[in-house]
Amino acid sequence: MNELQFHNGLYVTKERPISFLAKFMPSFHFWVRLVGVVMRSGSLARKGKYDEAAWQSSSREIYNFVEDVGGRIQISGIENLENLDGPCVIVANHMSFLETVLLPGMVLRSHEMTFVIKESLLRYPIFKDVIQVCSPIAVTRTNPRQDLKKVLNEGTRRLKEGVSVAVFPQSTRSHIFNPEQMSSIGVKLAKKADVPIIPLALKTDALKNGTIIKDIGRFDTSIPVHFSFGKPFRVEGKGNEEQKRVTDYISESIAEWTRELEVAVK
């Protein structure tokens, strides 16, 4: 699978022909193909043949699935990540399942990575086999003190091994960003491990929440998918200013993308 092609630090989906089936049933077309790659990846994982290169490749396939149905992806600021010599903590908002499967295609270009995830994902059929490739840090979301201790201990260990850690510190996924829902767990981890933070603003509400299964919803190709990596910085003092810096970056990025979309549809 080909690498993502960036120009001046920017990736933008190129125009491509869209099949009749993809235009007529984009959500069906997207999910059938995604389930196929997840099942194939899960089979490889159970055989011990799903490594980091395979993870990056399968993530890149999903970019194609998005774009093949008419979805548009824009990624900016990748140089802020790729110019780092060592690992970092990536602190992002959380809108949908989409960022979980697309982010490896970006980060693994330059850094090993893992996620902080909720424990229930380790029980998902098929997907649990795939996510094990990165040895994720699983938290309960019911015991904040225990979760913080685990993230700080395991996260620091992974960072010292050279593995970057992606954290979604919101209490739950939401298509509306509320800074008050962002815990400071990513800032605390970066401070303890003495590594930089990279704020990541994302807008993936093109993938709607499902009515029966939350992860499986309609794909709205009229809404662009955005990722923007901010400049790295280290935590000084208690981290309050750094937490605000992260949430401000995310808020401002989402507000700009929302304005752009409103102008485009007028």
C-alpha positions in Angstrom: 0.0 0.0 0.0 1.4 3.4 -1.0 2.4 6.0 1.6 0.3 9.1 2.2 1.6 11.8 -0.1 2.2 15.2 1.7 3.0 18.4 -0.1 4.4 21.2 2.0 3.2 19.4 5.1 -0.3 19.1 3.8 -2.3 16.0 2.7 -5.5 16.6 0.7 -7.7 14.0 -1.0 -7.2 14.2 -4.7 -10.2 14.1 -7.1 -11.0 10.6 -8.2 -13.8 8.9 -10.1 -16.5 7.5 -7.8 -18.3 4.3 -8.7 -22.1 4.2 -9.1 -22.4 1.9 -6.1 -20.2 4.2 -3.9 -22.3 7.2 -4.9 -25.6 5.5 -4.4 -24.7 3.7 -1.1 -21.5 5.3 0.4 -22.1 4.0 3.9 -22.7 0.4 2.8 -19.7 0.5 0.4 -17.4 1.9 3.2 -18.5 -0.5 5.9 -18.3 -3.6 3.8 -14.8 -2.9 2.8 -13.7 -1.8 6.3 -15.1 -5.0 7.9 -13.3 -7.0 5.3 -9.9 -5.4 6.1 -10.5 -5.7 9.9 -11.4 -9.4 9.5 -8.3 -10.1 7.3 -6.1 -8.2 9.8 -7.6 -10.1 12.7 -6.9 -13.4 11.0 -3.2 -12.3 10.5 -3.0 -11.1 14.1 -4.2 -14.5 15.5 -1.5 -16.2 13.4 1.2 -13.8 14.8 1.7 -12.2 11.3 0.2 -8.8 12.0 3.1 -6.4 12.7 3.5 -2.6 12.7 4.0 -2.5 8.9 0.8 -4.5 8.4 -1.0 -2.1 10.8 0.1 0.9 8.9 -0.8 -0.7 5.6 -4.3 -1.6 6.7 -4.8 1.9 8.1 -3.8 3.3 4.7 -6.4 1.0 3.0 -9.1 2.6 5.1 -8.0 6.0 3.7 -8.8 4.6 0.3 -12.2 3.4 1.5 -13.1 6.9 2.7 -11.9 8.5 -0.5 -13.4 5.9 -2.8 -16.9 6.8 -1.6 -16.4 10.5 -2.1 -15.1 11.4 1.4 -12.4 14.1 1.7 -9.4 14.0 4.1 -7.2 16.8 5.0 -4.1 16.5 7.3 -1.9 19.4 8.3 1.0 20.0 10.6 2.5 16.5 10.1 6.0 18.1 10.2 5.4 18.9 13.9 5.4 15.2 14.6 7.9 14.0 12.0 10.6 16.5 13.0 10.6 15.2 16.6 13.7 13.0 17.4 12.0 11.1 20.1 8.5 10.0 21.3 5.7 12.3 22.4 2.2 12.3 23.9 -0.4 13.0 21.3 -3.5 14.6 23.0 -6.6 14.7 20.8 -10.3 15.2 20.9 -12.5 12.1 20.1 -15.4 12.3 17.7 -15.8 8.8 16.1 -14.3 5.4 15.4 -12.7 6.9 12.3 -9.7 8.5 14.1 -8.8 5.2 15.7 -8.3 3.5 12.3 -6.9 6.5 10.4 -4.3 7.8 12.9 -1.8 4.9 12.6 -1.5 5.7 8.9 -0.1 9.1 9.8 1.9 8.5 13.0 3.6 5.2 12.0 5.3 7.0 9.1 7.8 8.4 11.6 7.1 7.0 15.1 6.1 3.8 16.8 2.8 4.4 18.6 0.2 3.0 21.0 -3.2 4.2 22.2 -4.8 4.6 25.6 -8.1 2.8 25.1 -11.1 1.7 27.1 -10.9 -1.9 28.3 -14.1 -2.9 26.5 -12.3 -2.6 23.1 -10.2 -5.5 24.1 -13.4 -7.6 24.1 -14.6 -6.5 20.6 -14.8 -9.5 18.3 -12.0 -9.3 15.6 -10.9 -5.8 16.5 -9.4 -7.0 19.8 -6.9 -9.1 17.8 -5.9 -6.1 15.7 -5.4 -3.6 18.4 -3.1 -5.9 20.3 -0.4 -5.2 17.8 0.4 -1.9 19.6 0.1 -3.3 23.2 -2.5 -0.6 24.1 -2.9 0.9 27.6 -6.4 -0.2 28.6 -8.4 1.8 31.2 -11.7 1.2 32.9 -13.3 4.7 32.6 -15.0 3.8 35.9 -12.1 4.3 38.3 -10.3 7.5 37.6 -7.6 7.1 40.2 -6.7 3.6 39.0 -6.8 4.7 35.4 -4.5 7.6 36.1 -2.0 5.4 37.9 -2.0 2.8 35.0 -1.6 5.5 32.3 1.2 7.2 34.1 3.1 3.9 34.9 2.6 2.1 31.6 2.6 5.2 29.5 6.0 6.3 31.0 7.4 2.8 30.3 6.3 2.9 26.7 7.6 6.4 26.1 11.0 5.4 27.5 11.0 2.6 25.0 10.6 5.1 22.3 6.9 4.5 21.7 4.6 7.6 21.3 1.3 7.5 23.2 -2.0 8.8 21.7 -4.6 9.8 24.3 -8.2 10.8 23.9 -8.9 12.4 27.3 -12.6 13.2 26.8 -15.1 11.4 29.0 -16.9 10.2 25.9 -16.9 10.6 22.1 -18.7 13.7 21.0 -19.3 15.5 17.7 -19.4 18.7 19.7 -16.1 19.6 21.4 -16.4 20.7 25.1 -13.0 21.6 26.7 -14.5 20.8 30.1 -14.8 17.2 29.1 -11.0 16.9 28.5 -9.2 15.5 31.5 -5.5 16.4 32.0 -4.3 12.8 31.9 -2.2 13.4 28.7 -0.5 16.5 30.2 0.2 14.6 33.4 1.8 11.7 31.4 3.9 14.0 29.3 5.1 15.8 32.5 6.0 12.6 34.3 7.8 11.1 31.3 9.4 14.4 30.4 8.5 14.2 26.7 6.7 16.8 24.5 3.0 17.1 23.9 1.6 17.4 20.4 -2.0 18.6 20.4 -4.1 17.0 17.7 -7.3 18.6 16.6 -9.6 16.4 14.5 -13.0 16.5 13.0 -14.4 13.1 12.0 -18.1 13.7 12.4 -18.5 12.6 8.8 -18.9 9.2 10.4 -22.1 9.3 12.4 -22.9 7.3 15.5 -25.0 4.2 14.8 -28.5 3.8 16.3 -28.0 0.1 17.2 -24.2 -0.2 17.4 -22.6 3.1 18.3 -19.5 2.5 16.2 -21.3 1.6 13.0 -23.2 4.6 11.6 -23.8 6.5 8.4 -21.0 8.0 6.4 -21.7 11.5 5.3 -19.5 12.4 2.3 -20.5 16.0 2.4 -18.5 16.6 5.6 -14.7 16.7 5.2 -12.4 14.8 7.6 -9.8 16.9 9.2 -6.6 16.3 11.3 -4.2 19.0 12.4 -1.1 18.4 14.5 0.0 21.4 16.5 3.5 22.4 17.5 5.2 20.3 20.2 5.8 21.8 23.7 6.9 20.6 27.1 5.0 20.8 30.4 6.3 23.4 32.8 4.9 23.8 36.3 1.6 22.2 37.2 0.5 21.9 33.6 -2.6 24.1 33.7 -1.4 26.4 31.0 -0.4 23.5 28.8 -3.9 21.9 29.3 -5.5 25.2 28.1 -3.0 25.3 25.2 -4.2 21.9 24.0 -7.9 22.7 24.4 -7.6 26.1 22.8 -5.8 24.6 19.8 -8.6 22.0 19.3 -11.4 24.5 19.8 -9.9 27.0 17.4 -9.2 24.4 14.7 -12.7 22.9 14.9 -14.3 26.4 14.8 -12.3 27.2 11.6 -13.2 24.0 9.9 -16.9 24.6 10.8 -16.8 28.1 9.3 -15.2 26.7 6.1 -17.9 24.1 5.8 -20.7 26.7 6.4 -19.3 28.9 3.7 -18.9 25.9 1.3 -22.5 24.9 1.5 -24.0 28.4 1.1 
